Amino acid sequence: MTASQSSPARVRPDAEGHEPPLSAPLKLQFDYTRSVGPVLGRFFTELRGRHVVGIRGSDGRVHVPPPEYDPVTYEPLSEIVPVASVGTVVSWSWQPHPLAGQPLDRPFAWALIKLDGADTPLLHAVDAGTPDAVSTGARVHVHWADEPVGAITDIAYFALGDTEEDVPADGTDDRDPVTMIVVPTELEIQHTASHPESTFLRALEEGRLVGARTGAGGKVYFPAREADPATGQQLDEYVELPDKGTVTTFAIINIPFAGQRIKPPYVAAYVLLDGADIPFLHLVTEIDAADVRMGMRVEAVWKPREEWGLGIDNIDYFRPTGEPDADYETYKHHQ
């Protein structure tokens, strides 16, 4: 999963006279990967060959897409049944402004379509041109993707009319049956930071590390946040912290994964800044991963000033200071 600041932060007016909170788009992206099992695996493999199949339940109904378990008895299902690639619109709703990632980049209808030979409807897009062209009871047919890969998107969309598209004669497909699918997932929101969070972010833009506490004797939380999670009291006093601290615990990352920016092995460590009471997670490098240890003293390595923005990634990583390790008593409660 990745999180990115897709544009510079902006401010909104504040009626109470506070420094305006920061607001910026936040985009979350990850590829959801799952095994599909024998039933859905067969369904996706057949789609790759430009065929649609369902599965017969205990009451005789044919379900498309095929569920793995009977909706009546909850027992596993296994009787695969071929169905047609034409069907009837059971219900529909018009999509006047398509969104990124949807089946079509022009207005279309979302429709529940009961394929001939099936007893339950399939949800998909109908390329109808205008809302007047689609109706309940309309006959539609599958328009296949140019290069099927074994996913529901092999049905590019449904078109009006009940004539099946010509399917190329079966050639030699030496690809293995579909056992896994990857579904790209994306969410973009407009995040408005709280006042303490905005203070924390603005300080980072200036190369400063700011925590917060409740009164002079309260615990110092870094990053600054709205309230003390232990007491619920407002954190109303900001504390500027040094960029040195102690490794309280850590993990050595040895396994590569999608979107990884650093080649394994590397160390992700919780660093307790001097003067703070809560550690935060960051990278520790400039040392062999096997030599990182709890209690090791580290310091921040900042990116060049011209690369600073509103994020903790202004600190590129932490590195050992060469100082003696911290006494265990100073960080034992943070393991």
N, C-alpha and C positions, 0 to 999 in steps of 0.2 A: 504494500500500500504506500502511496506517496501523497504528500500534502504540499501544495504550492501556493505562494502568494502570486496570483496571476496579474495583479496590477498594483500600483502604489496605493497606500491607504489614503482614505479621504476622511474628512471630518463632517460632523453634523452639528447644527446649532444646539446649544444647551441652555434651556430656559432658566436653570438655577445658577448660572454664572460660573460653573466649573469649567475647567479646561475641557474642551469637547473630546468625547471618546473617539478612538480610531475605528474605522470601519473599512473592510476590504473583502473582496471575493475570496472564497476558500474552495479549492477544487480537490476532491478526494477521488482517487482512482485506484482500482485494483482488479486483477483478473481472478474471477471466481472459477476455480478448477474442481471438478468432481468426477468420480467414477459413476457410470450410468447403470451398471447392472445388466443382466441378460435381456430384460423386457425393453427398456428404453434403448439399450444398445442395438437391439434388432430394429426398433423404430427408426433410429437415426441412420443405421446402415442402409435400410430400405429407402429412406429419403435420399441418401447419397446416390442411389441407383434410380432416382425419380419414380419411386413407388410409395404409396401410402398404405400403412397397415394399422389395424387396431387389434384389440384383444377381446375375447368373448368372456363375459361374466357368468356367474352361476345361474342367473335368471334369463340367460340367452341374449342379453343385450351386448352389442359390440361397441366398445369404448375407444374413441380417438380424441386425443392421444391415449395410448394404452397405460393404464395404471398397473402397478406391480401387484396390488392386492385388491381383492374383490370388495366393492363398496357395500355389498350386502352381507357377505359372510366373513369378510376380512381375511380370507384364505389367499395364499399365493395364486396368481393366474399364470397360464402358460399357453393357451390356445390362440396363436396369432392368426388373424383373419385379414386377407387383403380387402381393401375398399377402393372405391373409385376416387379419381382426382377431380370430380365435379360434385357439386352439392347445392344446397339451398340455404339462403340467408334466413336465419331464425330470428335474429335481432341485430340491430346495428346502431352506431352513433357516429356522427360526422366529426372529423378532425380537421378544422379549417386552417390551423397553423401548425404544421408538423414540427416536431422537436428533433434535435440532433439524436441520431441513433435509431430513429423510428424507420419502419420499412420503406417509406417513400418520402421524397423531398417536396412533394406537392400535396394539396389537400386530398384526403382519402377518407374512407369509412373503416372504422373498427367494426368487425362483425363476428357474430357467432354463426358458424357455418356447419350444417350437418351434411357430411359427405354421403353420397349414395352408398348404401351398405353399412353405414354407421348408425348408431342410435343416440349418440351424445355429440354435442357440437364442439367444434374447434374454434378458438379465437384467433383471428388473423386479420390482415388488412385487405380491403377491396379497393382497387383502383377504378373508381366510378366516374371520375371527372368532376361531377357536380352532385350535390345531395339529392337532386331530383331524379338522378339516374339510378339510385339504389333504393330498394324497398324490401320489406319483409316478404319472403317468398321468392325473391329474385334468384335466378340460377347463375351460378358462378363456377369458374374452373381455375385450377392451379396454374400459375405462371412460374415456371421453374427458374432458379438461378442459373446463370451461364456455367458456373463451375461449382457443382455441389460438393460439399465437404463433410457432410454427416452432421447436420444441425437443423434446427427448425427454420433457419434462414435459407435453407435450400428451397423452401417455398418462398420465392421472392415476394409474391403477393397473389391475390385472387383477381381475376379479370371477369367482366360480365360475359355471360353466355355459357351454354352447357356442352360445348364441344371440347373434348379433351385435347390438350396439346400433343403433337406428335413427339414421342419419346424415341431418341436414337436407339438403334438396335444394340442389344447388350454386347459390349466388347469385353475384352479381358481387363478386369479390375483386380489387380493383385494386391490391393491395399487390404490391410487387416480389418476385421470388423471394428466398429466404433465401440470403444470401451471408456473413453474419457471425453469430456467436453470442457471448453474454456469459454467463459462468458465475461467479456469486458464489462466492468461496472464503473459508473461515474456519477458523482454527485457534486453539484456546485451550489454553494450557499453564500449569502452575504453575512459575514460575521461582524458583529459590533462588539468591540472589547469593552469590558467594564472600566471604570476609572482607574482602579489599581493596575489592571492589565495594561491600559494605555500608558500609564506612567512608566511601567516596567519596559514597554516596547520603545517608548521615546528615549528612555535612558540608554537602551542598547544602541539606538541609532547614534548616540553620542559617545559610545564606547564605555558606558558605565553599567554596573550591575546593581540593581535596586531590589531589595526585599522589603517586607513590611511586617509590622507587629502591632499588637494591642498594648499600648502604653509602654513605658520604658522597661518593664520587666517581662514583657511577653516574648514568646518564641518568635524568632525571625524566620519568616517563610520566604523562600526563593524558588520560583518567581513570586512576585507580589500577587496577592489574590484578594478577593472581596472580604472574606471572613476567616477567622480561626476555625478550622474544622473540628477542633476539640471542644471549643466553648461556644462557637457560633457568634462570638463578638466581632465587631468590625475591626479590621486591621487598619488603624488610622494613623500610623506613624511609619514613615518610610526610612529605610536604612540603606546607605550605600555600602557595598561590600567590595573587598579586594578580589582580584581574579586568581587567587591562589586557594588551594584547598587540599583535602585528603580523600583518597579513594576509600570508600567504606565497603563496597562489594563490587563485583564485576563479573562479566561473562565473556568468554572467548568465542567469537563467531567463526565457525569453521565451514558452515554450509552455505553455498551460494544460493541466491534466490533472485527472482525477477525484480529489476529496478535497483539492484544493489549498486552503490556508487564506489565502494571500496572492495578491493580484492581480499578475500579471506586468506589467512586468519587475521582478525583484528579484535580490538577490545572495546566493548561498551561498558562503561563504568559509572557508578553513582559517585558523584563528587560532592563532598560537603565543604562548601566555601567557608573560609575563616570568618567567624561571626554569625554564620547561619545555623539554624537548628534542623533544617530539612535538606537532604542531598538531592541533586538533580542528575539526570542521565546525560552523558555526553561521551565522545570518543577519546581514547587515550592512545597516542602513537609516539613515534620517535623512541620506541623501546620494543624489544622482542616481546610478543604476546605472552610467552611463557614466563617472563620476568616481572610482569605486572603483579602486584600483591595488595592486599588490604593494608591500609595505613600508609601507603606510599604518598608522598607529597607531590602535588602537581600544580602546574600553572597554565593559564590560558594562552593559546597562540591565536591571535586575532588575524582575520583576513586583512588585506590592504584597505586603508581607509576609504578609498573610492568604491569599494565593493560592499560597504556596510549598508544595511537596510533595517527593516523593522523585524528582526528575528534573532533568536539565540544562535543561529548559524553564522552570525558575525564572528563568533568564536569558531575557528576552523576545527580545533581539537585542543586537548590538554596534553602536556608532556611532563616528564619528571623534572623536578626542580634540582635534584641532587642533594636536598636536605635529608637529615635523618628521618626515618619513618615516625609518624605520629604515635603517641602513646595509645595503647589499646583502649584505655578508659575514656579517651576523648571521642571515640566513634563506635563503641561496642553496641550502643542502643540503635544504631542505624544499619545493622546487618540484615 
